[in-house]
C-alpha cells in the first residue's frame, strides 16, 4: 500500500497533472517531515505544496509561467502557528495607549495623560497593558492617579496579563459602581480602608466596568483585525488560534469578531488562517446547529470552545494548593466557570460528545489538578477518543501532575515568553520550590505530552523568534539569569520549532493540512535572516523574518 501511495505522489508531482505556480530554490528548508527532514527546494501548485526535494528535482517541474524564488541559502521553516492569541484585543491595542514598558507610576500617568489629549471627550481609553512589577516601588495603580488627567474620558486599562483592569472615576460612574457594589463570584473588587473601590477590578469583576463600554462598530473591528494581521504576517505568523474574550460580553464580542473575519474574507483582505474559539457555555448553540470542531475552510474555522479554571499569577488570582508566599491569606480563587464544578463538567461532557474540542485556561497548581481530574473523568466515562483536550498555560504544576499530561494525552498549550517575563518576580510569590515546576516545558515534553507554542498576544509580543529564544535560553528579561531560569527546563531549537508548527497544528486538529512542509499541505512558510539551528540560541531574539509565504502567495514583504 505504501508503495502505491508513493507512486501516486510521484505521478501527481509531474507537471502533466498539476500546474506548478511557484518554485523556491537554493534554500535550507526545515520541513518538519521526519521522512525528509531537510531539503533544498519546493514546488507549489495553487495554495498547496506539490513537491519537496533537491534543486535539480524541483527545477524539472517548472513551466514557462512558474514563478521562481531564489532563497540564496536562507533558512526556511514552516509558517508559525500561534496557538494562543487574542487577535482583536491585540490589534485594537496597537492603536491605544502603550503602557507595557512604563517604568514608574509617573510614566504610567504621563502616558495616559498624553493619550487622553488626543481623544475626543467621551471616548473610552482601553487596553494599555501595564505591568506594576516594572515599577519601583511595586504597587497597584489607583483611579485617583489618573482622574485629574482624564476628566472627560472613561478609562479601562488592563494589566499585561488581561486579568485585572484599572478604571477611572468616570468609568466607574458610567458603570454604576461604587462603595455599595457587591463582590462577584470569580472576581475581586479591590477596595481601600473605607470600602471604596480603588479602581482595580480582577477577573470576573472586570465585567462590572466592561459592560459600560459601547461595543465596537464594524469599522473599528475591521481596523483592529487588519492591524493585527499585518503585525502577525510581519513576524511570520501564518496561523493563529484566537482565544477570544472573557466575561459576560465574551460571546457577543467573539461573534462580532468572527463576522469581521468573514467581511474581510469577502472583500479579499484577509489572509491569516484563524481558528476561533467561543466560550464553553456557547457549546449549546453549537450543538443546536450541529457545528463540530473546525467547521469552515482553510482560512477560518469555528467549533472549538474555551473555558477558565482560574485567574493569573500576576493578579494573584491563580488558584493554588497553598497560599502565595507574599500574600499568606490568599491562594487565589476558582473562575466563575468552576464556581459550580458539576455544572462545568456537564458542559464539558456535552461539548465533548458533540464533537467540540475544549481548551481550559489553568495557571495555578490546584487549577491544573482540577482540570486534569475532570479530563480524566471524561475519558473514563466516555471512553477513548481523539479529543485533543488542552490546558492553556499549564503554568505551575504539582510535580506529580506533570506525568498526567502524557498519560491523559492532554496538550500543554504554553507561552515561553511568559517564563522569561514572570521569572523576574515569580519566586517572590511562589517561593523557590514551587517555582521549579513553573513553565516546566522540558518535563512536560519528557512526559510524552504534546507542546503547542503561542504567545498570548496581546499579553506578550507575537514575534516567534522571542518565543523560541525564551524556550531555549530561559534568560529572564531583567538579565539576572544568563544561564537560564531553571535551566533544566530549556528546550532545543528543534523542539521549540516543532512545538510552534506541528505541535500547534495538532492542537487545533489541523495537522493534516499544516505544520510541516510536505506534498499536499498548505504552502505556508517563512524565510529567516539567520539559520536558527546553527547559531547560539542567545542570538535568536535578533533573527528577522525576511519573507512570509501564505498559501503560495508572498504576503511579506
C-alpha positions as CSV (number, residue, x, y, z in Angstrom):
1,X,0.0,0.0,0.0
2,X,2.8,2.4,0.9
3,X,4.5,1.8,-2.5
4,X,1.2,2.6,-4.2
5,X,0.9,5.9,-2.3
6,X,4.4,6.8,-3.1
7,X,3.8,6.1,-6.8
8,X,0.7,8.3,-6.7
9,X,2.7,11.1,-5.1
10,X,5.3,10.9,-7.8
11,X,2.8,10.9,-10.6
12,X,0.9,13.9,-9.1
13,X,4.2,15.8,-8.8
14,X,4.6,15.9,-12.6
15,X,3.6,19.0,-14.5
16,X,1.3,16.9,-16.6
17,X,-1.0,16.5,-13.7
18,X,-0.6,19.9,-12.0
19,X,0.3,23.4,-12.8
20,X,3.4,24.5,-11.0
21,X,2.8,28.1,-9.9
22,X,5.9,28.7,-7.9
23,X,9.2,27.0,-7.0
24,X,11.7,28.1,-4.3
25,X,15.3,27.0,-4.9
26,X,18.7,27.1,-3.2
27,X,17.4,27.1,0.4
28,X,17.9,25.2,3.7
29,X,14.3,24.0,4.2
30,X,13.4,22.6,7.6
31,X,10.4,20.5,6.6
32,X,9.2,19.0,9.9
33,X,8.6,15.9,7.9
34,X,10.6,13.1,9.6
35,X,10.9,11.2,6.3
36,X,12.6,14.1,4.7
37,X,13.8,16.5,7.4
38,X,15.7,19.0,5.2
39,X,15.6,19.9,1.5
40,X,16.9,22.5,-0.9
41,X,13.7,23.4,-2.8
42,X,10.0,23.0,-3.1
43,X,7.2,23.4,-5.7
44,X,3.8,24.9,-5.2
45,X,0.6,24.4,-7.1
46,X,-2.3,26.7,-6.1
47,X,-2.3,27.0,-2.3
48,X,-0.5,23.7,-1.6
49,X,2.9,22.2,-1.8
50,X,3.3,19.9,-4.7
51,X,6.8,18.5,-4.1
52,X,9.9,18.9,-1.9
53,X,13.4,17.9,-2.9
54,X,16.7,18.9,-4.4
55,X,17.2,21.9,-6.6
56,X,17.6,19.6,-9.6
57,X,14.4,17.7,-8.9
58,X,12.3,20.8,-8.4
59,X,13.7,22.7,-11.3
60,X,12.4,19.9,-13.6
61,X,8.8,20.7,-12.6
62,X,8.9,24.4,-13.6
63,X,6.9,25.5,-16.6
64,X,7.1,28.7,-18.6
65,X,4.8,30.6,-16.2
66,X,6.3,29.3,-13.0
67,X,7.4,32.0,-10.5
68,X,10.9,31.3,-9.2
69,X,12.2,32.4,-5.8
70,X,15.9,32.2,-5.1
71,X,16.3,31.5,-1.4
72,X,20.0,32.3,-1.6
73,X,20.9,29.7,1.0
74,X,18.5,31.1,3.6
75,X,16.9,29.0,6.3
76,X,13.2,28.2,5.6
77,X,10.7,26.9,8.3
78,X,7.0,26.2,8.2
79,X,4.8,29.1,8.8
80,X,4.5,29.7,12.5
81,X,1.1,28.8,14.1
82,X,0.4,30.8,17.3
83,X,-1.7,28.5,19.4
84,X,-3.0,31.2,21.8
85,X,-3.8,34.8,20.8
86,X,-6.4,37.4,21.5
87,X,-6.4,38.9,18.0
88,X,-8.9,41.7,18.2
89,X,-7.6,42.9,21.5
90,X,-4.1,42.8,20.1
91,X,-5.0,44.8,17.0
92,X,-7.1,47.3,19.0
93,X,-4.2,47.7,21.5
94,X,-1.8,48.7,18.7
95,X,-3.7,52.0,18.3
96,X,-4.2,52.6,22.0
97,X,-2.1,54.0,24.8
98,X,1.1,52.0,25.3
99,X,1.8,51.2,28.9
100,X,3.7,47.9,28.8
101,X,7.2,49.4,29.1
102,X,6.2,52.2,31.5
103,X,8.8,52.0,34.3
104,X,7.2,54.0,37.1
105,X,3.9,55.4,38.4
106,X,4.9,58.8,37.0
107,X,5.5,57.4,33.5
108,X,2.2,55.4,33.7
109,X,0.2,58.6,34.5
110,X,2.1,60.7,32.0
111,X,1.4,58.3,29.1
112,X,-2.3,58.2,29.9
113,X,-2.5,62.0,30.2
114,X,-0.7,62.4,26.8
115,X,-3.0,59.9,25.1
116,X,-6.2,61.4,26.6
117,X,-5.3,64.8,24.9
118,X,-5.5,63.1,21.5
119,X,-9.0,61.7,22.2
120,X,-12.4,63.4,21.8
121,X,-14.5,63.8,25.0
122,X,-16.4,60.7,25.9
123,X,-14.1,58.3,24.0
124,X,-13.0,55.3,26.1
125,X,-9.3,54.7,26.7
126,X,-8.8,51.0,26.8
127,X,-6.1,48.2,26.7
128,X,-2.7,49.7,27.7
129,X,-1.3,46.5,29.2
130,X,0.5,47.9,32.2
131,X,2.8,45.9,34.5
132,X,3.3,47.1,38.0
133,X,6.2,44.7,38.5
134,X,8.3,47.0,36.4
135,X,7.7,49.9,38.8
136,X,9.6,50.9,41.9
137,X,8.0,50.6,44.3
138,X,5.8,47.8,43.1
139,X,2.2,48.8,43.7
140,X,-1.2,48.5,42.0
141,X,-2.4,51.7,40.4
142,X,-5.5,53.6,41.7
143,X,-8.1,55.6,39.9
144,X,-7.0,58.8,41.8
145,X,-3.7,58.7,40.0
146,X,-5.3,59.4,36.7
147,X,-8.7,61.1,37.4
148,X,-7.3,64.6,37.1
149,X,-5.7,63.9,33.6
150,X,-8.8,62.0,32.3
151,X,-11.8,64.1,33.4
152,X,-13.7,63.7,30.1
153,X,-12.6,60.2,29.1
154,X,-13.6,57.0,30.8
155,X,-10.6,54.7,31.3
156,X,-10.4,50.8,31.2
157,X,-6.8,49.9,31.0
158,X,-5.8,46.4,31.7
159,X,-2.8,44.7,33.3
160,X,-0.5,42.9,30.8
161,X,-2.0,39.5,31.7
162,X,-5.5,40.7,31.0
163,X,-6.8,39.6,34.4
164,X,-7.2,42.9,36.1
165,X,-8.1,46.4,34.9
166,X,-7.8,49.9,36.3
167,X,-10.9,52.1,35.8
168,X,-11.0,55.8,36.5
169,X,-13.7,57.6,38.4
170,X,-15.7,58.5,35.3
171,X,-15.7,54.8,34.1
172,X,-17.0,53.7,37.5
173,X,-19.6,56.4,37.5
174,X,-20.8,55.3,34.0
175,X,-20.9,51.7,35.1
176,X,-22.8,52.5,38.3
177,X,-20.1,51.1,40.5
178,X,-19.4,52.5,44.0
179,X,-18.9,51.5,47.6
180,X,-22.2,49.7,47.7
181,X,-21.4,47.5,44.7
182,X,-21.3,43.8,45.8
183,X,-18.4,41.5,45.2
184,X,-18.9,39.0,42.4
185,X,-18.2,35.2,42.1
186,X,-14.9,34.5,40.5
187,X,-13.6,38.1,40.8
188,X,-12.3,40.7,43.2
189,X,-13.1,44.4,43.6
190,X,-10.0,45.9,45.3
191,X,-11.1,48.4,48.0
192,X,-9.5,51.0,50.2
193,X,-9.7,51.0,54.0
194,X,-13.1,52.6,53.8
195,X,-14.6,50.1,51.4
196,X,-14.4,52.3,48.3
197,X,-13.2,50.7,45.0
198,X,-9.6,51.7,44.2
199,X,-10.3,51.3,40.5
200,X,-8.8,47.8,40.3
201,X,-11.1,45.0,39.2
202,X,-9.9,41.4,38.9
203,X,-11.1,38.6,36.7
204,X,-14.9,38.3,36.8
205,X,-15.2,41.7,38.5
206,X,-13.9,43.3,35.3
207,X,-17.4,42.8,33.8
208,X,-18.8,45.5,36.2
209,X,-16.9,48.1,34.1
210,X,-16.7,46.3,30.8
211,X,-20.5,46.2,30.4
212,X,-20.5,50.0,30.2
213,X,-18.1,50.2,27.2
214,X,-20.0,50.7,23.9
215,X,-19.5,47.7,21.6
216,X,-17.1,48.5,18.7
217,X,-18.5,49.4,15.3
218,X,-17.9,47.1,12.3
219,X,-15.4,49.6,11.0
220,X,-13.5,49.5,14.4
221,X,-13.5,45.7,14.4
222,X,-12.2,45.6,10.8
223,X,-9.4,48.1,11.5
224,X,-8.3,46.2,14.6
225,X,-8.2,42.9,12.8
226,X,-6.3,44.3,9.8
227,X,-3.7,45.9,12.2
228,X,-3.4,42.5,13.9
229,X,-3.0,40.7,10.6
230,X,-0.2,43.0,9.5
231,X,1.6,42.5,12.8
232,X,1.3,38.7,12.5
233,X,2.5,38.5,8.9
234,X,5.4,40.8,9.5
235,X,6.5,38.3,12.2
236,X,6.0,35.2,10.0
237,X,2.8,34.0,11.8
238,X,0.6,32.5,9.2
239,X,-2.0,30.8,11.5
240,X,-3.5,31.9,14.8
241,X,-5.8,30.3,17.3
242,X,-7.9,33.1,18.6
243,X,-8.9,32.5,22.2
244,X,-11.3,35.5,22.1
245,X,-12.7,37.2,25.2
246,X,-13.6,36.8,28.8
247,X,-16.6,37.7,30.9
248,X,-20.3,38.2,30.2
249,X,-19.7,40.0,26.9
250,X,-17.4,37.3,25.6
251,X,-19.8,35.5,23.3
252,X,-21.2,38.7,21.8
253,X,-17.7,40.1,21.1
254,X,-16.5,36.9,19.6
255,X,-19.4,36.9,17.3
256,X,-18.6,40.4,16.2
257,X,-15.0,39.5,15.5
258,X,-16.0,36.4,13.6
259,X,-18.3,38.5,11.4
260,X,-15.3,40.8,10.9
261,X,-13.2,37.9,9.7
262,X,-15.9,37.0,7.3
263,X,-16.4,40.6,6.0
264,X,-12.7,40.9,5.3
265,X,-12.5,37.5,3.6
266,X,-15.4,38.5,1.3
267,X,-13.5,41.7,0.5
268,X,-10.3,39.8,-0.3
269,X,-8.4,41.5,2.5
270,X,-8.0,38.5,4.9
271,X,-5.0,36.1,4.7
272,X,-4.1,34.8,8.1
273,X,-5.6,31.4,9.0
274,X,-7.8,31.6,12.1
275,X,-9.3,29.0,14.4
276,X,-11.7,31.0,16.6
277,X,-12.9,29.7,19.9
278,X,-16.1,30.6,21.7
279,X,-16.7,30.4,25.5
280,X,-17.7,26.9,26.8
281,X,-21.3,27.9,27.6
282,X,-21.8,28.7,23.9
283,X,-21.4,24.9,23.2
284,X,-25.2,24.7,23.5
285,X,-25.6,27.0,20.5
286,X,-23.0,24.8,18.5
287,X,-24.9,21.7,19.4
288,X,-28.2,23.1,18.3
289,X,-26.7,23.9,14.9
290,X,-24.7,20.7,14.7
291,X,-21.4,22.5,14.4
292,X,-18.3,20.5,15.3
293,X,-14.7,21.5,15.6
294,X,-13.1,23.0,12.5
295,X,-16.3,23.9,10.7
296,X,-15.2,26.3,8.0
297,X,-12.4,26.4,5.4
298,X,-8.6,26.7,5.3
299,X,-8.8,30.3,6.4
300,X,-11.4,30.4,9.1
301,X,-12.8,27.6,11.3
302,X,-15.0,27.6,14.4
303,X,-16.4,24.8,16.6
304,X,-13.9,24.7,19.4
305,X,-14.5,26.0,22.9
306,X,-12.6,27.6,25.7
307,X,-13.1,27.6,29.5
308,X,-11.4,29.1,32.5
309,X,-10.3,27.5,35.7
310,X,-8.7,30.5,37.5
311,X,-7.1,33.9,37.0
312,X,-3.4,34.8,36.7
313,X,-0.2,34.8,38.8
314,X,0.5,38.5,38.3
315,X,-3.0,39.4,39.6
316,X,-2.7,36.9,42.4
317,X,-5.9,35.2,41.3
318,X,-4.5,31.9,40.1
319,X,-5.8,29.0,42.1
320,X,-3.1,27.3,44.2
321,X,-3.0,24.4,46.7
322,X,-1.2,26.7,49.2
323,X,-1.3,30.5,49.7
324,X,1.1,32.8,48.0
325,X,4.4,33.4,49.8
326,X,3.9,37.2,49.6
327,X,0.1,37.0,50.4
328,X,-0.3,34.4,53.2
329,X,-4.0,34.7,53.3
330,X,-4.6,34.3,49.6
331,X,-4.3,31.1,47.5
332,X,-6.2,32.6,44.6
333,X,-9.7,31.6,43.5
334,X,-11.6,29.4,41.0
335,X,-13.0,31.0,38.0
336,X,-16.7,31.8,37.5
337,X,-16.8,28.7,35.2
338,X,-15.6,26.5,38.1
339,X,-17.8,28.0,40.8
340,X,-20.1,25.1,40.2
341,X,-17.8,22.1,39.2
342,X,-20.6,19.7,38.3
343,X,-22.3,22.2,36.0
344,X,-18.9,22.9,34.4
345,X,-18.3,19.1,33.9
346,X,-21.8,18.7,32.4
347,X,-21.0,21.4,29.8
348,X,-17.6,19.8,29.2
349,X,-19.2,16.4,28.7
350,X,-21.9,17.7,26.4
351,X,-19.4,19.6,24.3
352,X,-17.1,16.6,24.0
353,X,-19.9,14.3,22.9
354,X,-21.0,16.8,20.3
355,X,-17.5,16.9,18.7
356,X,-16.4,20.3,20.1
357,X,-12.8,20.3,21.3
358,X,-12.1,22.0,24.6
359,X,-9.2,24.2,25.9
360,X,-9.2,25.3,29.5
361,X,-7.1,28.1,31.0
362,X,-5.3,27.0,34.1
363,X,-2.4,28.8,35.9
364,X,-2.2,27.6,39.5
365,X,-1.3,24.1,40.6
366,X,-4.7,23.4,42.0
367,X,-6.5,24.7,38.9
368,X,-4.4,22.4,36.8
369,X,-5.1,19.4,39.1
370,X,-8.8,20.0,39.0
371,X,-8.9,20.3,35.2
372,X,-6.7,17.1,34.8
373,X,-9.1,15.3,37.1
374,X,-12.1,16.4,35.1
375,X,-10.4,15.4,31.8
376,X,-9.6,12.0,33.3
377,X,-13.2,11.6,34.4
378,X,-14.4,12.4,30.9
379,X,-12.0,9.8,29.5
380,X,-13.2,7.1,31.9
381,X,-16.9,7.8,31.4
382,X,-17.0,8.3,27.7
383,X,-14.1,6.1,26.6
384,X,-11.0,6.8,24.4
385,X,-11.3,9.3,21.6
386,X,-9.3,11.8,19.7
387,X,-10.3,14.7,21.9
388,X,-7.3,17.0,21.6
389,X,-8.0,18.2,25.1
390,X,-5.9,21.2,26.0
391,X,-4.8,23.1,29.1
392,X,-3.9,26.7,28.2
393,X,-0.8,27.9,30.0
394,X,-0.3,24.8,32.3
395,X,1.8,27.3,34.2
396,X,2.5,25.9,37.7
397,X,2.1,22.2,38.2
398,X,2.3,19.8,41.1
399,X,5.3,17.6,40.2
400,X,3.0,14.5,40.3
401,X,0.7,16.1,37.7
402,X,3.3,16.6,35.1
403,X,3.3,13.0,34.0
404,X,-0.5,13.1,33.8
405,X,-0.3,15.3,30.7
406,X,1.3,12.5,28.8
407,X,-0.8,9.7,30.3
408,X,-4.0,11.5,29.5
409,X,-2.9,12.9,26.1
410,X,-3.6,16.4,27.3
411,X,-2.0,19.1,25.1
412,X,0.1,21.7,27.0
413,X,-0.6,24.9,25.2
414,X,2.2,27.1,26.6
415,X,3.8,30.5,26.1
416,X,7.5,30.5,26.7
417,X,7.9,34.3,26.7
418,X,5.9,34.4,29.9
419,X,8.6,32.4,31.6
420,X,11.3,35.0,31.0
421,X,8.9,37.8,31.9
422,X,7.4,36.3,35.1
423,X,10.7,34.8,36.0
424,X,11.8,38.3,37.2
425,X,9.4,38.1,40.2
426,X,7.6,34.7,40.3
427,X,9.7,33.3,43.1
428,X,8.7,36.2,45.4
429,X,5.1,35.0,45.0
430,X,5.7,31.2,44.8
431,X,8.9,30.5,46.6
432,X,11.8,28.6,45.0
433,X,10.4,25.0,45.4
434,X,7.1,25.7,43.7
435,X,8.8,27.7,41.0
436,X,10.7,24.6,40.0
437,X,7.6,23.2,38.3
438,X,6.6,26.5,36.7
439,X,6.8,26.7,32.9
440,X,8.1,23.1,33.0
441,X,8.4,22.7,29.3
442,X,11.1,20.0,29.2
443,X,9.4,18.0,31.9
444,X,6.1,18.1,30.1
445,X,7.8,17.0,26.8
446,X,9.6,14.2,28.6
447,X,6.2,13.0,30.0
448,X,5.0,12.4,26.5
449,X,2.9,15.5,26.3
450,X,2.4,17.5,23.1
451,X,3.6,21.0,23.4
452,X,1.8,23.7,21.4
453,X,3.6,27.1,21.4
454,X,1.9,30.5,21.4
455,X,2.4,34.0,22.8
456,X,-1.0,35.0,24.4
457,X,-0.6,38.2,22.4
458,X,-1.6,41.0,23.4
459,X,-0.1,39.8,26.7
460,X,3.3,39.1,25.0
461,X,4.9,40.0,21.7
462,X,3.7,37.8,18.8
463,X,7.3,37.5,17.5
464,X,8.1,33.8,17.2
465,X,11.8,34.5,17.5
466,X,11.3,35.8,21.0
467,X,9.3,32.8,21.9
468,X,12.0,30.4,20.6
469,X,14.7,32.5,22.3
470,X,12.7,32.2,25.6
471,X,12.2,28.5,25.3
472,X,15.8,27.7,24.5
473,X,17.6,30.1,26.9
474,X,15.1,30.9,29.7
475,X,17.0,34.2,30.2
476,X,14.8,36.4,32.2
477,X,14.1,40.0,31.0
478,X,16.0,41.5,33.9
479,X,19.2,39.8,32.9
480,X,19.6,38.1,36.2
481,X,19.6,34.5,34.9
482,X,22.1,34.5,32.0
483,X,22.3,30.6,32.1
484,X,18.6,30.3,32.3
485,X,15.9,30.4,35.0
486,X,15.6,26.7,36.0
487,X,17.8,25.8,33.0
488,X,16.9,22.1,33.3
489,X,13.6,23.1,31.6
490,X,15.3,24.5,28.4
491,X,14.3,23.1,25.1
492,X,16.4,22.6,22.0
493,X,15.7,24.9,18.9
494,X,14.4,21.8,17.1
495,X,11.9,21.1,19.9
496,X,10.8,24.7,20.0
497,X,10.2,24.9,16.3
498,X,8.3,21.6,16.3
499,X,6.0,22.9,19.1
500,X,5.4,26.1,17.1
501,X,4.5,24.4,13.9
502,X,3.5,20.7,14.2
503,X,2.5,20.9,17.8
504,X,0.3,23.9,17.3
505,X,-1.3,22.4,14.2
506,X,-2.0,19.2,16.2
507,X,-3.6,21.2,19.0
508,X,-6.1,22.7,16.6
509,X,-6.7,19.4,14.9
510,X,-5.3,20.7,11.6
511,X,-2.0,18.8,11.4
512,X,-3.3,17.0,8.3
513,X,-3.0,20.3,6.3
514,X,-0.4,22.4,8.0
515,X,2.6,22.4,10.4
516,X,5.1,20.8,8.1
517,X,6.3,21.3,4.5
518,X,5.4,18.3,2.6
519,X,3.3,17.4,-0.5
520,X,-0.4,18.1,-0.1
521,X,-0.1,20.5,2.7
522,X,-0.7,24.2,2.6
523,X,2.2,26.3,1.2
524,X,2.8,28.4,4.3
525,X,6.5,29.1,5.1
526,X,8.9,31.7,6.3
527,X,12.4,32.7,5.1
528,X,14.6,33.8,8.0
529,X,17.6,36.1,8.2
530,X,19.8,33.6,10.0
531,X,19.9,29.8,10.5
532,X,18.4,29.5,13.9
533,X,19.5,25.8,14.1
534,X,23.2,26.8,13.8
535,X,23.6,29.9,15.8
536,X,23.9,30.5,19.6
537,X,20.3,30.4,20.9
538,X,21.1,33.7,22.7
539,X,21.2,35.3,19.3
540,X,17.8,34.1,18.1
541,X,16.0,37.1,19.6
542,X,17.7,39.2,16.9
543,X,16.7,37.0,13.9
544,X,14.1,38.5,11.5
545,X,11.6,37.1,9.1
546,X,12.6,38.2,5.7
547,X,9.7,36.7,3.7
548,X,6.4,35.3,4.6
549,X,4.6,33.0,2.1
550,X,1.0,32.0,2.9
551,X,-0.9,29.7,0.6
552,X,1.7,30.1,-2.1
553,X,1.4,33.9,-2.0
554,X,4.2,36.2,-0.9
555,X,2.4,38.3,1.8
556,X,5.6,39.9,3.2
557,X,7.4,41.9,2.2
